[in-house]
Amino acid sequence: MSETFVLSLAQNALMIALILAGPVLIISLIIGSLVSLIQAATQINEVTLTFIPKIIGIALVFLLLGAWMLQQLVQFTVNLFQGLPNLIH
């Protein structure tokens, strides 16, 4: 197992992790910012107020993009297992 292969594998794994986590984190950031802006405008200081909108937003992201996310993860795993015989040589 060469260093190049290990570094390439780690780079691909990190890229897949960022691609899969990106939409969820972006939606959570947008919803949290909007709720905080509304809280600042109305002077309501309730910490738990952002919880429900974030959960709903994240659930919608998983409903809309879940199949694509799973496909990306499965494809990465299949490519990883298909490359294992090359490591033995």
Backbone hydrogen bonds, N-H to C=O, Kabsch-Sander energy under -0.5 kcal/mol:
donor,donor_aa,acceptor,acceptor_aa,energy
6,V,2,S,-1.9
7,L,3,E,-2.6
8,S,4,T,-2.4
9,L,5,F,-2.6
10,A,6,V,-2.5
11,Q,7,L,-2.4
12,N,8,S,-2.5
13,A,9,L,-2.4
14,L,10,A,-2.4
15,M,11,Q,-2.2
16,I,12,N,-2.4
17,A,13,A,-2.2
18,L,14,L,-2.3
19,I,15,M,-2.5
20,L,16,I,-2.5
21,A,17,A,-2.2
22,G,18,L,-1.9
25,L,21,A,-2.5
26,I,22,G,-2.7
27,I,23,P,-2.2
28,S,24,V,-2.2
29,L,25,L,-2.3
30,I,26,I,-2.6
31,I,27,I,-2.7
32,G,28,S,-2.3
33,S,29,L,-2.3
34,L,30,I,-2.5
35,V,31,I,-2.6
36,S,32,G,-2.2
37,L,33,S,-2.3
38,I,34,L,-2.3
39,Q,35,V,-2.6
40,A,36,S,-2.4
41,A,37,L,-2.1
42,T,38,I,-2.3
43,Q,39,Q,-1.1
44,I,39,Q,-1.4
45,N,43,Q,-0.7
46,E,44,I,-0.7
47,V,45,N,-0.6
49,L,46,E,-1.0
50,T,47,V,-0.8
51,F,48,T,-1.0
52,I,48,T,-0.6
54,K,50,T,-1.7
55,I,51,F,-2.3
56,I,52,I,-2.5
57,G,53,P,-2.5
58,I,54,K,-2.8
59,A,55,I,-2.3
60,L,56,I,-2.2
61,V,57,G,-2.1
62,F,58,I,-2.3
63,L,59,A,-2.3
64,L,60,L,-2.6
65,L,61,V,-3.2
66,G,62,F,-1.5
69,M,65,L,-2.7
70,L,66,G,-2.5
71,Q,67,A,-2.2
72,Q,68,W,-2.3
73,L,69,M,-2.2
74,V,70,L,-2.7
75,Q,71,Q,-2.5
76,F,72,Q,-2.1
77,T,73,L,-2.1
78,V,74,V,-2.8
79,N,75,Q,-2.4
80,L,76,F,-2.0
81,F,77,T,-2.5
82,Q,78,V,-2.5
83,G,79,N,-1.3
84,L,81,F,-0.7
86,N,83,G,-0.6
87,L,83,G,-0.7
87,L,84,L,-1.1
88,I,84,L,-1.0
89,H,85,P,-1.0
